[in-house]
Amino acid sequence: MWYVIYSEDVENSLPLRKQTRAAHLERIQGLADQGRVLVAGPCPAIDSEDPGEAGFTGSVVIIDFPSLEEAKAWADTDPYALAGVYQKVVVKPYKVVLPL
């Protein structure tokens, strides 16, 4: 089943994001290579594709896991979570309706 993982950043998270970005992306890419990632990306702090030093306010990923427990465990061990980038993480089941 698909699970949406919505994470909210701490204030001024950009330096922590930069330090941990490679490990964070590598971990997601591993699941993408298995066809398990529907979408993944950050939420810019301003209305711009490249927010520069404004940084990001959080992230959204939708990933296929066997269970909610496994999705939560994966989210808890994300490099951004371990580095303190996130102040809050919500994991919920997700049903794809569109596109078909």
C-alpha positions as CSV (number, residue, x, y, z in Angstrom):
1,M,0.0,0.0,0.0
2,W,1.0,3.6,-0.5
3,Y,1.8,5.8,2.4
4,V,2.2,9.6,2.5
5,I,5.0,10.8,4.8
6,Y,4.6,14.6,5.5
7,S,7.5,16.1,7.5
8,E,7.7,19.6,8.8
9,D,11.1,21.2,9.3
10,V,12.5,23.0,12.3
11,E,13.2,26.7,11.9
12,N,16.3,27.5,9.9
13,S,16.7,23.9,8.7
14,L,18.7,24.7,5.6
15,P,22.2,24.1,7.0
16,L,21.1,20.7,8.4
17,R,19.4,19.8,5.1
18,K,22.6,20.6,3.2
19,Q,24.7,18.4,5.5
20,T,22.4,15.4,5.2
21,R,20.9,15.8,1.7
22,A,23.1,13.2,0.0
23,A,22.2,10.4,2.5
24,H,18.5,11.4,2.5
25,L,18.3,11.2,-1.4
26,E,20.4,8.0,-1.6
27,R,17.9,6.3,0.7
28,I,14.9,7.4,-1.3
29,Q,16.6,6.6,-4.6
30,G,17.0,3.0,-3.4
31,L,13.3,2.6,-3.1
32,A,12.7,4.5,-6.4
33,D,15.0,2.0,-8.1
34,Q,12.6,-0.7,-6.9
35,G,9.5,1.2,-8.3
36,R,8.2,2.0,-4.8
37,V,8.3,5.9,-4.9
38,L,5.2,7.7,-6.3
39,V,6.5,11.2,-5.6
40,A,9.1,12.8,-3.3
41,G,10.2,16.4,-2.8
42,P,10.6,19.3,-0.5
43,C,8.2,22.2,0.2
44,P,9.9,25.5,-0.6
45,A,9.5,28.2,2.1
46,I,8.7,30.7,-0.7
47,D,6.8,30.5,-3.9
48,S,9.8,29.5,-6.0
49,E,11.3,26.4,-7.6
50,D,14.6,27.5,-6.1
51,P,14.0,29.2,-2.7
52,G,17.7,29.8,-2.2
53,E,18.5,30.8,1.4
54,A,14.8,30.9,2.3
55,G,15.1,27.1,2.4
56,F,12.2,24.6,2.9
57,T,9.4,24.1,5.4
58,G,9.2,20.3,5.0
59,S,9.0,17.4,2.7
60,V,6.4,15.0,1.1
61,V,7.1,11.5,0.0
62,I,4.6,8.9,-1.1
63,I,6.1,5.4,-0.9
64,D,4.9,1.8,-1.1
65,F,5.4,-0.2,2.0
66,P,3.9,-3.5,3.2
67,S,2.4,-1.9,6.3
68,L,1.9,1.3,8.2
69,E,4.3,0.1,10.9
70,E,7.1,-0.3,8.3
71,A,6.4,3.1,6.7
72,K,6.6,4.7,10.2
73,A,9.8,2.8,11.0
74,W,11.3,4.0,7.7
75,A,10.3,7.6,8.3
76,D,11.8,7.5,11.9
77,T,15.2,6.4,10.5
78,D,15.4,8.9,7.6
79,P,18.7,10.8,7.7
80,Y,16.8,14.1,7.9
81,A,14.8,12.9,10.9
82,L,18.0,11.6,12.6
83,A,19.8,14.9,12.0
84,G,17.1,17.0,13.5
85,V,15.8,18.6,10.3
86,Y,12.2,17.6,11.1
87,Q,10.1,18.8,14.0
88,K,7.1,16.7,13.1
89,V,6.5,13.7,10.9
90,V,3.0,12.4,9.9
91,V,2.6,9.0,8.2
92,K,-0.8,8.0,6.7
93,P,-2.1,5.4,4.3
94,Y,-2.7,6.9,0.8
95,K,-5.0,5.8,-2.0
96,V,-4.1,6.8,-5.6
97,V,-7.2,7.8,-7.5
98,L,-5.7,9.9,-10.4
99,P,-4.0,9.6,-12.7
100,L,-5.3,6.2,-13.6
